[in-house]
Amino acid sequence: MYTVHSDKRKSGISLIGDLPWGTHFCQFYQTKQDLLDILVPYFRAGLENNEFCVWVTSEPLSVEDAKRALKKAVPHFEKYAKKGQMQLVPSTRCHNTKGQGPSGKSIRSEIRAELDSEGQRNSAILTMLDKAVLGGFEGLRLACSAFPAKEGGKVFACGADAIVGHNALAVFAYPRDRFDAISLMEVVKDHRFALVRNAGRWEVIESSEARTVKDALKRSEEKLRSLFSNMSEGFAYHRIVLDEKGKPCDYVFLEVNESFGRLTGFEGKDIIGKKVTEALPGIEKDPADLIGKYGKVAMTGEPIQFESYSGPLNKWFSISAFSPHKGYFAVTFSDITERKCAEQELVRAKEEWERTFDSVPDLIAILDNQHRIVRVNKAMAERLGHDAEECVGMPCYRYVHGLSSPPGCCPHSVTMKDGCQHIAELHEDRLGGDFLVSTTPLFDERGQLIGSVHVARDITERKKAEEQLKMTMTDLERSNKELEQFAYISSHDLQEPLRTISNYVQLIGRRYKNRLDSDADEFIDYIVGGAVHMQTLLNDLLTYSRVGSGQKSFSLTDLNSVLERAVANLKDAIDRNNAEINWTGLPSVHADGTRMAQLFQNLVSNAVKFRGSDLPRVQITAEHKDKEWVVRVSDNGIGIDPKYFDRIFLIFKRLHSRGEYEGSGIGLAICKKIVETHGGRIWVESGPGKGTTFYFTIPEKR
């Protein structure tokens, strides 16, 4: 039985000081005064420390003698007697004495009867302990007479063994003249110590066995105290408090270790002696019902282990509770908040994973190394027309594909052979379409391949769209080729009659100028101008149709040389506008040099043509970025409104009339086609009056 040895009680006897619960000792007396000298201060201390006191008087001391002495020595004795805290039982075997206490029952007679029966003396002590607990007292304090079984023979100490291990103190009174020396030593051996009056003064006598036991007990207590103080778990010892119906309603902290303070934030000096409802207001309403649980332990002696959340402390604890004796309980506990938070986080993560798993529209199945289904998500189960649980354990090839063995194209089979991820496009009639299937290997903690995660994405609509797009692209390519061929043939075939018209109109103009009226000269000029413009349009259209057609002749081309050629072709326009063209360190790229010269010529020509009030300044630079060259052609011209950015690269789309700026409206469309033929992109950045910058890219390698 566990005893909290540090729970010292005041003995009231200055000679022996404080005593731990579970102590019994004896007194050898000769006179009535001997009994009063020891037992009156002994019981006064018990009454003042809220203990249930039972004094079975020893002859020649009567109950009346004891009562008078207590009234004289104990302040407010009647108050203690009225609430039944002090029971005086006569040594005679008369059972009709009136009871002491509020119940009116002959409690003294009942106790005396129990003590008179030798076979029930130990249980009688336990019965009195129960009464102490139910009465709300902290323990039992007993004084009892003891007699030798026979003259000079072994003595019987009434219920001494029942004291050990409980919240009880006991004094056993022996008449000195009834014992010889041998019997007296036998009595001393049966108790922790004996009180004997010698030459008018009281002395403490211990047998050698008692001293040995005392020393061993002291060492044991020191070890226990060290363990108690240094254990990482919190420890607390309590007394349960009962309401008027005998139901646990509170408990009092009697002792705590240092870890208790570390784990709860309550220092021992601040909490010992307090009720838990004072230390933790509202705990009586806690759904964990700790008071009820601990009360059951204290009253039944049944230990419990459980985990509980403390709302006032905002912590989780693992708790073990046991009762060393009725009405008291001890708990050891450890803070498991971190573990519980981790568990809750794991539960949340699992729930989130399951929600995600079931919300994914792709068909997901987890397969083991025997092709058996371990789990499927909601989408897969619905596609199969079964509950997810019904699929578990079934071979995938049979349940999904309706086959007796895995199909030859099964990516799961390949993954199980090489332990790698595999992706394949498969058609499955039973699932109603085409699927992009991936299998990712699963390994256990030892690195053994145990299965795969099988994900199938329905690409039926995508496949249909791809097929439709393929057909559309084929038709578009054919249409473009026919259109390019038509444009080439048309522009080529129109060149000759247009030249004839232009030549004859110019001949008429020269021959009949000023010979006809003034209107005729003006009309001839209109015809010549229109023919020249038509010639320009046909030439540009012919150029546009030729870009990208035929065999592409890409080679390593120096853009510096290409740009020099383009600038030379524009010399007249550049000189006429006093334009300045600058470039530095352009790269060599894999390109068609002729087309690149045409690209630069069109961009520089536009920069000079659409000049502002200042002299034209054109800057060409290049930057290597992300495996391609970005070429920048920037000017200080009139700029372009951003709302027209998507129009300027379309064929025949002009932002100005021919009266403002000459041109065919095909130049930038040709630029776009040249860049795209080289695998690049072209775009513009500008704003009205802010100049214009064209960018185009050429891949590093083709």
Beta strands, then each sheet from edge to edge (+ up, - down):
strand 1: 8-10
strand 2: 18-20
strand 3: 23-29
strand 4: 52-56
strand 5: 86-89
strand 6: 140-145
strand 7: 147-148
strand 8: 155-156
strand 9: 168-175
strand 10: 194-198
strand 11: 201-205
strand 12: 234-242
strand 13: 248-256
strand 14: 304-310
strand 15: 315-322
strand 16: 328-335
strand 17: 363-368
strand 18: 373-376
strand 19: 422-428
strand 20: 433-443
strand 21: 449-458
strand 22: 555-558
strand 23: 580-583
strand 24: 588-591
strand 25: 617-625
strand 26: 628-635
strand 27: 682-686
strand 28: 692-699
sheet 1: 1+ 2-
sheet 2: 5+ 4+ 6+ 9+ 3+ 10+ 11-
sheet 3: 7+ 8-
sheet 4: 13+ 12- 16+ 15- 14+
sheet 5: 18+ 17- 21+ 20- 19+
sheet 6: 22+ 24-
sheet 7: 23+ 25+ 26- 28+ 27-
end
